């Protein structure tokens, strides 16, 4: 596939802030700057996994009200409820 001749802005040597870098990459494609990419040696560990489940609207609204009352994030309250109920199984 042939590349279309188009103007590509020069890659700045550095960005003054993370916001400036974010603005640049929001409007530019990394594929235009492949010659500047370098391999990175990264190590990481996953601390936990997150799963998404569907709930009906009435249950979610009740969960939301309860979470606000308890000053907890909705996901924390939902997780706590599931752990409590499933501990019996």
C-alpha positions as CSV (number, residue, x, y, z in Angstrom):
1,X,0.0,0.0,0.0
2,X,1.4,3.4,-1.0
3,X,1.8,6.2,1.5
4,X,0.0,9.4,0.5
5,X,2.4,12.4,0.4
6,X,1.3,14.6,3.3
7,X,3.0,16.9,5.7
8,X,4.2,15.3,8.9
9,X,5.1,17.7,11.7
10,X,8.5,17.3,13.2
11,X,8.7,15.4,16.4
12,X,9.6,17.7,19.3
13,X,12.8,16.9,21.1
14,X,10.9,17.2,24.3
15,X,7.6,18.3,25.7
16,X,7.2,21.0,28.3
17,X,4.6,19.0,30.2
18,X,2.5,15.8,30.1
19,X,-0.4,17.9,28.8
20,X,1.6,19.2,25.9
21,X,2.7,15.6,25.0
22,X,-0.9,14.5,25.3
23,X,-2.1,17.2,23.0
24,X,0.6,16.3,20.4
25,X,-0.3,12.6,20.4
26,X,-4.0,13.3,20.4
27,X,-3.5,14.9,16.9
28,X,-0.6,12.8,15.5
29,X,-0.2,9.1,14.7
30,X,2.7,7.2,16.2
31,X,3.0,5.3,12.9
32,X,4.4,8.6,11.3
33,X,7.3,8.5,13.8
34,X,8.3,4.8,13.7
35,X,12.0,5.7,13.0
36,X,12.2,7.3,16.5
37,X,10.8,4.3,18.4
38,X,13.1,2.4,20.6
39,X,12.5,-1.0,22.3
40,X,11.7,-0.7,26.0
41,X,12.6,-3.3,28.6
42,X,9.7,-3.3,31.0
43,X,8.8,-5.4,34.0
44,X,5.4,-5.3,35.6
45,X,3.1,-7.5,37.7
46,X,-0.7,-7.5,37.7
47,X,-2.0,-6.8,41.2
48,X,-5.5,-7.9,40.4
49,X,-8.0,-8.5,37.7
50,X,-11.2,-6.6,37.2
51,X,-14.3,-8.1,35.6
52,X,-17.5,-6.5,34.3
53,X,-20.9,-7.9,35.0
54,X,-24.3,-6.7,33.9
55,X,-27.0,-5.8,36.5
56,X,-30.5,-4.5,36.0
57,X,-31.1,-0.8,36.4
58,X,-33.1,-1.1,39.7
59,X,-30.3,-3.1,41.3
60,X,-27.7,-0.6,40.1
61,X,-29.6,2.4,41.5
62,X,-30.0,0.6,44.8
63,X,-26.3,-0.1,44.9
64,X,-25.5,3.5,44.0
65,X,-27.7,4.9,46.8
66,X,-26.2,2.4,49.3
67,X,-22.7,3.2,48.2
68,X,-23.3,7.0,48.7
69,X,-24.8,6.3,52.2
70,X,-21.7,4.3,53.2
71,X,-19.2,6.6,51.5
72,X,-17.8,3.8,49.4
73,X,-17.1,3.5,45.7
74,X,-19.9,1.5,43.9
75,X,-17.4,-1.1,42.7
76,X,-16.1,-1.6,46.2
77,X,-19.5,-2.1,47.7
78,X,-20.5,-4.4,44.9
79,X,-17.4,-6.5,45.4
80,X,-18.0,-6.6,49.2
81,X,-21.6,-7.8,48.7
82,X,-20.5,-10.5,46.3
83,X,-17.8,-11.7,48.6
84,X,-20.2,-11.8,51.6
85,X,-22.9,-13.6,49.7
86,X,-20.6,-16.1,48.0
87,X,-18.7,-17.0,51.2
88,X,-21.8,-19.0,52.2
89,X,-21.5,-21.2,49.0
